[in-house]
């Protein structure tokens, strides 16, 4: 079963295992209690940036928290789709699941980069380390996916049989 797995597939599966579990818990804690969930460690930099620099009101902060949770759940959904496509051998061999992984990596990198910038603006060092680590994980997986191409099937070349002396080379005989 594991003979036709590429390095990018294994890397994506391990990355999906981390992000599905970690970001789902963060998103659900934000959905249950938006302000309390936003001020927990994974999202505290975003919360401090919204309150200090953008001076958002309470309801605007709740809407921003729900938007962050929606973004994280979107990344989780694309990782789940990637894992579902990864278990189909034909799709895994020809790299058909890489598109879902690419979308998850792009959106996740954008969220992690924005959170990292916000953490550096408010001086939250623990959140900065967390978001920088997540960003490096996502960018490393993106590099592996871009560099490693799926294996191509060997092409069969048909050679024309030589014509006998009795056959004329006409257009319909080619």
N, C-alpha and C positions, 0 to 999 in steps of 0.2 A: 504494500500500500504506500509506503514512504519512498519508493524508488524514483518517482517522478516529481518530487517536490523540489522547487527551486529555493535558493537562499532568500530571495525576496518574499516568497510565499510564507516561509517559516518566520521571517522577521515581521511581516505584516500580521501574522496570526498572534505572535507574542505581543506585539504592540496593541492589537485589538483587545487582547485579554486584559491588558492594563487599563486602557482607556475606557472600555465598556464598564468595567467595575468602578473605577475611580470617578469618572465623569457622570455616571448615572447616579451615584450616591450624592454627589454635589448638586446635580440638577434637581433631584427629588427633595433635597433639604431646602433648596431655594423655592421650589413649588409649594411645599407645605407651609413654610414660614418665610416669606420673601425677604424681609429685612434681617431677620435673625440668620437665615441661610446665607445671605449676602455678606454678613460680617464674620463668617467662619473663615478659617485660614486659607482655603483655596481661592476665595473670592474677595478677601478683605482689601486687597489693593484696588480692585475695581470700586468697591464701596467707598473707600476713603477718597479716591480720585473723584468720584461722582459728587460726593458731599462737599469736599474741600475746593476743588477747582471749578466744577461746573455748577455748584450751589443748587442742586436739585431739591425740590420739595419732596415730601413723603410719598405721594402717589407717583411722582415721576421716578423716584428711586425704585419703587415696587415694579413699575413697568420696565425699567432698565434691568432689574433683577430677573424678571420673567423672560426678557429678551436674551439675556445671557444663558439662562437655563434652556431656552429653546435652541440656541446655537450649540450648546453642549450636547443636547439630545439629538440634534441633527448629525453631529459627528458620530455619536454612538450608533445611530441608525445606519449610517453608511458603513461603519465597521461591522455591524451585524450582517448587512447585505454582503459585504466582502467575505465574511466567514461562511455564509451560506453558499456563495458561489465557489468558494475554495474547496468545498467537499465534493464537488462534481468533478471527476477526474478530467474529462474532456475540456472543461472550462479552465481548469487549473493548468493543463499542459499548454494551451495556446495563449494564456495570459488574459483571458476574458474577465477575470475578477479584478484586474489592476485598475480599471476605471473607477470602481467603487472605492478602492483604496486611495486612489489619487484624489478623489473629491474629499474623502475624510481627512487626508493629510493636508490638503489645502485649507479647508475651513478650520481644522484644528490648529494649524500653524498660525493662521490669522488671529484666532482667539488667544492663543498662547503668547504671540508677539505683542498684541495689544495689552494683554494683562501684564506682561513683563515691563512694557514701557510705563504703564500706570503705576506699577510697583516701584519703579525707579524714581518716578516723579514724587511719590509720597514718602519715600524712604523706608519702605517695608522690605527688609532684607530677606526674611524667610520666604515671603511670597515671591520675591525676585528670583531666588534660587530655585523654587519649585517651578515657576513658569519658564525659566531659562532651561532647566532640565527637560521639561516636556517639549519645548521648542526644539532642542537638540535631538531628542528622540524622533520627533516627527520629521525634521529635516534629514536626519540620517537615513530613515526609512525611504524618504522620497528620493534620495540619491541612489540608494540600492535599486529601487524600482526603475529609475530612469536608465541606469547603466546596464542592468541585467535584462536582456531581452529574452522573450520566451524561445524555447527551442523550435527550430523550424523543421518541418517534415522533409525527409529527403525527396528530391524531385526525380521522377523517373523520366528518362529521355527516350523517346521512341526513335528508333533508327529505321529508315526505309529499307525494305528488302530490295536487293538488286533485281532489276527486271530481266526476265529471260529474253532470249533472242526473238521469240515468237510474239512478245507483247510490245506494242508500240507505246511510247511515252506520250499519252494524251492527258488533257487536263483532268478528265474524270478518273484516271488511273493513279493520280498522285496521292 
